[in-house]
């Protein structure tokens, strides 16, 4: 039986339930995948709770967009995949499931050195980070301030930016300094005096700032330190960006991503997989839960845990 996690009302994690769903053969341009791991992202919990508006619920609403699995069927006009291929996918509809059908351009062959859990952890975090950095033109000679450096998106921001030649300063709790430092960033604690601590480690100034934390402190410090507000962006407080004169990429922004930005988000998964093959990119994994325990996974992500949470059907 094919099953999926869904909800029929907004609320706490308890509204998530496992339901039977009909099997569907892939249409032209699609791939059917037996899911072996699904990534749990903060946006999943925000949508489920209603904190991020998503329209009226008129039918059971499935959850999740990222995952990894094995190809079980290929639609017409699809090349490059064979039955049994291990793959990673992003941007699916309802990844918390035993099977899912995904557009072929969002499916990537998973090499042996990338585990299913690592592959499932890539989609939203690496896509968000890669696109934001590309949109802001981050590269050699930049000094980038990342707020929320120890989270999944923050870690991806650090790794891409360092690889592209930027100096990265990342906020985090002291408990997470070792991880931030291992990725190539200079860690600083958030809290009172943050701007002065950043100035101390970046005496020549900050050229770019990205908020992946969503706090007033993050926004205010970014604006104070980065001279060009068009190189300051929030990934969390999108509705506040226009009033502050800064940029926003999703995160509640009323402005949709451009076609180019959407392409960058898809491209990021293949880039990250290639970098992992070269041992130049890593994913920090957190706890794993059974598919039926998706509610517990959402409780864990809302409580805040180290590493990326995944579900295993």
C-alpha positions as CSV (number, residue, x, y, z in Angstrom):
1,X,0.0,0.0,0.0
2,X,1.2,3.5,-0.8
3,X,0.9,5.9,2.1
4,X,1.6,9.6,2.7
5,X,1.6,12.1,5.6
6,X,-1.2,14.7,5.3
7,X,-3.3,17.1,7.3
8,X,-6.8,18.4,6.9
9,X,-6.6,21.4,9.3
10,X,-4.0,23.8,10.4
11,X,-2.5,23.2,13.9
12,X,0.2,21.5,15.9
13,X,2.1,18.4,14.9
14,X,-0.8,16.3,16.0
15,X,-2.7,17.2,12.9
16,X,-0.3,15.1,10.8
17,X,-1.7,11.7,9.9
18,X,-0.6,8.8,7.7
19,X,-3.2,8.2,4.9
20,X,-3.5,5.7,2.0
21,X,-3.0,7.3,-1.4
22,X,-3.6,5.9,-4.9
23,X,-0.6,4.8,-6.8
24,X,0.1,7.0,-9.9
25,X,2.1,6.2,-13.0
26,X,4.4,9.0,-14.1
27,X,3.2,11.1,-17.0
28,X,5.5,12.4,-19.7
29,X,8.5,14.2,-18.2
30,X,8.0,12.6,-14.8
31,X,9.7,9.9,-12.7
32,X,8.1,7.7,-10.1
33,X,10.3,7.1,-7.0
34,X,10.1,4.7,-4.0
35,X,11.1,7.0,-1.2
36,X,13.9,5.8,1.1
37,X,14.3,9.1,3.0
38,X,12.4,12.4,3.2
39,X,13.9,15.7,4.3
40,X,12.1,17.7,7.1
41,X,12.3,21.4,6.6
42,X,11.2,24.3,8.8
43,X,8.8,25.5,6.0
44,X,6.9,22.2,6.3
45,X,6.1,23.0,9.9
46,X,5.2,26.6,9.1
47,X,2.8,25.6,6.4
48,X,1.2,22.9,8.6
49,X,0.7,25.3,11.5
50,X,-0.7,28.1,9.3
51,X,2.2,30.4,10.2
52,X,3.0,30.7,6.5
53,X,-0.3,31.4,4.6
54,X,-1.1,28.7,2.0
55,X,-4.8,29.0,1.2
56,X,-7.8,27.1,2.3
57,X,-7.5,23.4,2.8
58,X,-10.1,21.7,0.7
59,X,-8.6,18.2,0.6
60,X,-5.9,16.3,2.6
61,X,-2.8,18.3,2.1
62,X,0.4,16.4,1.7
63,X,3.7,17.5,3.2
64,X,7.4,17.8,2.1
65,X,9.4,18.5,-1.0
66,X,12.8,16.9,-0.6
67,X,13.9,13.3,-0.5
68,X,15.8,10.4,-1.9
69,X,14.8,7.0,-3.2
70,X,14.9,4.5,-6.0
71,X,13.4,4.9,-9.5
72,X,10.4,2.6,-10.0
73,X,8.9,4.0,-13.2
74,X,9.9,6.5,-15.9
75,X,7.4,8.5,-18.0
76,X,7.6,9.2,-21.7
77,X,10.2,11.6,-23.0
78,X,12.5,11.0,-20.0
79,X,16.1,10.1,-20.6
80,X,19.0,9.3,-18.1
81,X,17.1,7.2,-15.6
82,X,16.8,3.4,-15.3
83,X,14.6,1.3,-13.0
84,X,16.5,0.8,-9.7
85,X,18.6,4.0,-10.0
86,X,19.2,5.6,-6.6
87,X,18.2,9.2,-6.8
88,X,17.8,12.5,-5.0
89,X,14.8,14.8,-5.7
90,X,13.7,18.3,-4.7
91,X,10.6,20.3,-5.2
92,X,8.2,17.4,-5.1
93,X,4.6,17.5,-3.9
94,X,4.2,15.4,-0.8
95,X,7.7,13.9,-0.2
96,X,6.6,12.5,3.2
97,X,5.4,9.3,1.5
98,X,6.3,5.8,0.5
99,X,6.2,6.7,-3.2
100,X,6.2,10.0,-5.1
101,X,6.1,11.2,-8.7
102,X,8.4,14.0,-9.5
103,X,9.3,16.1,-12.6
104,X,12.4,14.6,-14.1
105,X,14.3,17.9,-14.1
106,X,14.1,17.8,-10.3
107,X,15.6,14.3,-10.0
108,X,19.3,13.6,-9.8
109,X,21.2,10.3,-9.7
110,X,22.6,9.7,-6.3
111,X,26.2,8.4,-6.3
112,X,27.3,5.7,-3.8
113,X,29.2,8.1,-1.6
114,X,26.0,10.1,-0.8
115,X,23.6,8.4,1.6
116,X,19.9,8.6,1.1
117,X,19.6,10.7,4.3
118,X,22.3,13.1,3.0
119,X,20.5,13.3,-0.4
120,X,17.2,14.0,1.3
121,X,18.8,16.8,3.3
122,X,19.9,18.8,0.2
123,X,16.9,20.3,-1.6
124,X,15.6,23.4,0.2
125,X,18.7,24.2,2.2
126,X,21.2,24.1,-0.7
127,X,18.8,25.6,-3.2
128,X,18.0,28.5,-0.9
129,X,21.7,29.1,-0.1
130,X,23.0,28.8,-3.6
131,X,20.3,31.0,-5.1
132,X,20.8,33.7,-2.5
133,X,24.5,33.8,-3.0
134,X,24.2,33.9,-6.8
135,X,21.5,36.6,-6.7
136,X,23.8,38.8,-4.4
137,X,26.9,38.1,-6.6
138,X,28.9,36.7,-3.7
139,X,32.5,35.8,-4.7
140,X,36.2,36.4,-4.3
141,X,37.0,39.5,-2.2
142,X,33.6,39.6,-0.4
143,X,33.2,39.5,3.3
144,X,29.9,37.8,4.0
145,X,28.0,38.0,7.3
146,X,25.6,35.0,7.7
147,X,23.1,35.0,10.5
148,X,22.2,31.5,11.7
149,X,25.3,29.9,10.5
150,X,24.8,26.5,12.2
151,X,21.4,25.8,10.6
152,X,21.1,23.7,7.4
153,X,20.7,26.8,5.2
154,X,23.5,28.6,7.1
155,X,25.9,25.7,6.7
156,X,25.2,25.6,3.0
157,X,25.7,29.4,2.7
158,X,29.1,29.1,4.4
159,X,30.3,26.3,2.3
160,X,29.4,27.7,-1.1
161,X,30.7,31.2,-0.2
162,X,34.0,29.9,1.1
163,X,34.4,27.8,-2.1
164,X,33.7,30.9,-4.2
165,X,36.5,32.9,-2.4
166,X,34.5,34.9,0.2
167,X,35.5,35.4,3.8
168,X,32.6,34.3,5.9
169,X,31.6,35.4,9.4
170,X,28.7,33.4,10.9
171,X,26.6,33.9,14.0
172,X,25.9,31.0,16.2
173,X,25.7,29.8,19.8
174,X,29.2,29.1,21.3
175,X,28.1,25.4,21.5
176,X,28.1,25.3,17.7
177,X,31.3,27.2,17.1
178,X,33.3,24.0,16.2
179,X,30.9,23.1,13.4
180,X,30.8,26.6,12.0
181,X,34.6,26.9,12.1
182,X,35.1,23.5,10.5
183,X,33.1,24.7,7.5
184,X,35.5,27.6,7.0
185,X,33.7,30.5,8.7
186,X,34.7,32.8,11.6
187,X,32.1,32.2,14.3
188,X,30.7,35.0,16.5
189,X,28.0,34.8,19.1
190,X,24.7,36.6,18.6
191,X,23.3,38.9,21.3
192,X,24.2,42.4,22.6
193,X,27.3,43.8,21.0
194,X,27.1,41.7,17.9
195,X,28.0,44.5,15.5
196,X,31.1,45.3,17.5
197,X,32.2,41.6,17.5
198,X,31.8,41.5,13.8
199,X,33.8,44.6,13.3
200,X,36.6,43.1,15.4
201,X,37.0,40.1,13.1
202,X,36.2,42.0,9.9
203,X,38.2,45.3,10.3
204,X,37.9,46.0,6.6
205,X,34.1,45.8,6.8
206,X,31.2,43.5,5.6
207,X,30.2,43.7,1.9
208,X,27.3,41.2,2.0
209,X,24.8,40.0,4.7
210,X,22.3,37.2,4.6
211,X,19.7,36.7,7.4
212,X,18.8,33.0,7.9
213,X,17.8,33.6,11.6
214,X,14.9,36.0,11.3
215,X,15.6,38.1,14.4
216,X,15.5,41.9,14.7
217,X,19.1,41.8,15.7
218,X,20.1,40.0,12.5
219,X,18.3,42.6,10.3
220,X,19.5,45.6,12.2
221,X,23.1,44.4,12.3
222,X,23.1,43.6,8.6
223,X,21.9,47.0,7.7
224,X,24.3,48.7,10.1
225,X,27.4,46.9,8.7
226,X,26.8,46.4,5.0
227,X,26.9,49.6,3.1
228,X,24.8,48.5,0.1
229,X,21.3,47.4,1.1
230,X,20.9,45.7,-2.2
231,X,23.5,43.2,-1.0
232,X,21.6,42.6,2.3
233,X,18.9,39.9,2.1
234,X,16.6,38.0,4.5
235,X,15.5,34.4,3.9
236,X,13.0,34.5,6.8
237,X,11.4,37.9,7.1
238,X,10.4,38.5,3.6
239,X,7.4,40.7,4.4
240,X,9.6,43.2,6.2
241,X,12.3,43.5,3.5
242,X,10.7,46.2,1.3
243,X,10.2,48.5,4.3
244,X,13.9,48.1,5.2
245,X,15.1,48.6,1.7
246,X,16.7,45.1,1.6
247,X,16.2,42.1,-0.6
248,X,14.2,38.9,0.2
249,X,14.2,35.5,-1.4
250,X,11.0,33.7,-0.4
251,X,10.7,33.5,3.4
252,X,7.2,35.1,3.2
253,X,8.1,37.7,0.6
254,X,5.2,38.9,-1.5
255,X,7.5,38.9,-4.6
256,X,7.9,35.5,-6.2
257,X,11.3,34.2,-7.2
258,X,12.3,35.0,-10.8
259,X,12.7,32.2,-13.4
260,X,16.4,32.6,-13.1
261,X,16.3,32.3,-9.3
262,X,14.1,29.1,-9.6
263,X,16.6,27.6,-12.0
264,X,19.5,28.3,-9.6
265,X,17.6,26.6,-6.8
266,X,17.2,23.4,-8.9
267,X,20.8,23.6,-10.2
268,X,22.1,23.7,-6.6
269,X,21.2,20.1,-5.9
270,X,23.4,18.8,-8.7
271,X,26.2,21.2,-7.7
272,X,26.1,20.0,-4.1
273,X,26.1,16.3,-5.1
274,X,29.2,16.9,-7.3
275,X,30.9,18.8,-4.5
276,X,30.2,16.0,-2.1
277,X,31.8,13.6,-4.5
278,X,34.9,15.8,-4.3
279,X,34.6,15.9,-0.5
280,X,34.2,19.7,-0.6
281,X,30.7,19.9,0.8
282,X,29.1,18.1,3.7
283,X,25.7,17.7,5.4
284,X,25.2,17.5,9.1
285,X,22.6,14.9,9.8
286,X,20.3,15.0,12.8
287,X,17.8,12.5,14.1
288,X,15.8,10.2,11.9
289,X,12.1,9.2,12.4
290,X,9.8,6.6,10.9
291,X,7.3,8.0,8.4
292,X,4.4,7.3,10.8
293,X,6.2,9.4,13.4
294,X,6.2,12.6,11.3
295,X,4.5,14.5,14.1
296,X,7.5,13.8,16.4
297,X,9.8,15.0,13.6
298,X,7.9,18.3,13.5
299,X,8.1,18.6,17.3
300,X,11.8,18.1,17.0
301,X,12.3,20.7,14.3
302,X,10.2,23.2,16.3
303,X,12.2,22.5,19.4
304,X,15.5,23.0,17.6
305,X,17.9,20.1,17.1
306,X,21.4,19.9,15.6
307,X,21.5,18.6,12.1
308,X,19.0,17.8,9.4
309,X,16.0,15.7,10.4
310,X,14.8,13.0,8.0
311,X,11.9,10.6,7.8
312,X,12.3,6.9,6.7
313,X,9.3,5.1,5.2
